[in-house]
Amino acid sequence: MAGIVHVIGAGLSGLSAAVELADAGRRVVVHEAARFAGGRCRSYHDAALDLTIDNGNHLLLSGNWAALAYLDRIGGRDAVTIADEPAFSFADLATGERWTLRPNQGRLPWWILDARRRVPGTRAPDYLAPIGVLRAPPAATVGEVMACRGPLYDRLWQPVLLAALNTEPGEADAQLAAQILRETLAAGGQACRPVVATGGLSAALVDPAIAFLRERGGEVRFGRALKRVALEGARVSAIHFGDDDITLGADDQVVLAVPPNVATALLPEISAPERFHAIVNGHFRIAPPAGQQLVLGVVNGMTEWLFAYPDRLSVTISCADRLLDTPREALAETIWREVATLTGLAPELPRWQIVRERRATFSATPQEAAKRPEARTRYDNLVLAGDWTQTGLPATIEGSIRSGLSAAALLAGAPDRLDRSRRAA
Ligand SMILES: Cc1cc2nc3c(=O)[nH]c(=O)nc-3n(C[C@H](O)[C@H](O)[C@H](O)COP(=O)(O)OP(=O)(O)OC[C@H]3O[C@@H](n4cnc5c(N)ncnc54)[C@H](O)[C@@H]3O)c2cc1C
């Protein structure tokens, strides 16, 4: 196939599709509505902090094979830090307790038999609670198949599932939760090493992808919002950007990698999630104290995860719709009070920024998950990509990147290529 592939949207799903296609020798043109790439996963210079920060802290795990392969392919690995050990440190703000969860490397989870590797106050059989999740029937919620209470739930399953699903776990789709568990804790410690873009999300995942595309003759055009697609039978015949229309040749193809509301406005017959949840991040311009963990899980506070970067401390709060109307100053003060307690830093508020992503991810309930479309559409030359399509994962970097791979594989007429890539990784 010699035609051009037009990729609409330069978020990670669009970039992943574009990289895969350009690497296979296809001519690729990426059209991005904004003046920057990366979508919901990017860095920018923040004037209040006078620092380059990320729109939100993003955690990957070493089991995210597609994300790591993408980083390797574009040359972004130097901007990420991969923890040496599968270890997760936690702090309880109510009791002051600290602990580190230490899964062993292999698949056989003998670590749950060792009290020093477990969550304090829990017993080995408690760790079997998610078996109901792993066996959940379609459309079940986590709350229907697992007891959402008790010390292990409060100190492990709730924070982990909330972060992965950005939805209160009790209401979340159990099969999505199961897939997270299968690809992380159930896959053994080797899949659970934290991975953080300490050099910045754009330096790791976005800028090298654009350079990769340009080196292969691809184009990335900014300020190009797709306004309309013209349809002729089972084909897209033209794409309209307002001031510029492109008529598609017989071999030209389209990857539509835009958010769900944009996709359904362009193609109303597409089904897509309609409910979303916010994520709030608090960024503080201060050097972390010596020995501060890369990522610290926090329970019994507003703070849920504390990330340490060389020039700042940043806090993530998931499913944070309840905080959208709270004044920013109040959020910064509350969060900083907690961070000062956790780190031993002075209580005076450093320079700060609060970033609220209102529609951070789709709500991972069974009702919303059922609306996710396949990448294939009824148009021969148009496929979908995005974290909201049917990836089998919640809205994550890994899901976005896999969706881009699926879209590229479908256009190449090799839909099973994703499975081959997974096996190769
Ligand atoms: C604050 C926050 C924290 C997160 N934390 C994590 C985490 O810890 N771990 C994790 O794995 N994931 C996390 N995520 C999720 C992750 O960021 C997303 O799943 C991923 O970035 C989505 O990529 P995408 O390409 O699917 O969508 P998007 O990033 O939304 O990309 C869509 C692109 O399309 C463009 N566009 C829109 N309309 C048009 C148009 N008409 N024409 C052309 N272009 C258009 C947009 O500008 C955008 O660039 C987080 C998300 C947020 C917001």
The ligand as an ORCA input file, in Angstrom:
! r2SCAN-3c Opt
* xyz 0 1
  C      -3.626     14.052     34.883
  C      -3.514     12.702     34.236
  C      -2.792     11.682     34.863
  C      -2.670     10.438     34.254
  N      -1.925      9.480     34.869
  C      -1.658      8.337     34.216
  C      -0.756      7.392     34.774
  O      -0.223      7.581     35.884
  N      -0.471      6.264     34.058
  C      -1.028      6.034     32.835
  O      -0.703      5.009     32.216
  N      -1.927      6.896     32.287
  C      -2.247      8.039     32.944
  N      -3.107      8.950     32.391
  C      -3.816      8.599     31.132
  C      -2.998      8.910     29.874
  O      -2.477     10.220     29.925
  C      -3.920      8.799     28.666
  O      -4.483      7.504     28.644
  C      -3.231      9.036     27.331
  O      -2.392     10.154     27.346
  C      -4.321      9.219     26.259
  O      -3.740      9.357     24.966
  P      -4.699      9.370     23.700
  O      -3.870      9.537     22.506
  O      -5.572      8.181     23.774
  O      -5.646     10.652     23.908
  P      -5.289     12.209     23.988
  O      -4.065     12.408     24.796
  O      -6.541     12.877     24.457
  O      -4.959     12.632     22.489
  C      -5.922     13.104     21.581
  C      -5.285     14.207     20.740
  O      -6.220     14.619     19.735
  C      -6.135     16.014     19.596
  N      -7.385     16.488     18.974
  C      -8.576     16.699     19.562
  N      -9.481     17.087     18.619
  C      -8.833     17.109     17.435
  C      -9.233     17.419     16.095
  N     -10.506     17.773     15.786
  N      -8.298     17.365     15.112
  C      -7.010     17.017     15.385
  N      -6.589     16.715     16.626
  C      -7.497     16.735     17.642
  C      -5.941     16.490     21.031
  O      -5.435     17.826     21.062
  C      -4.947     15.461     21.541
  O      -3.606     15.836     21.292
  C      -3.303     10.189     33.000
  C      -4.047     11.198     32.378
  C      -4.144     12.440     32.983
  C      -4.937     13.524     32.289
*
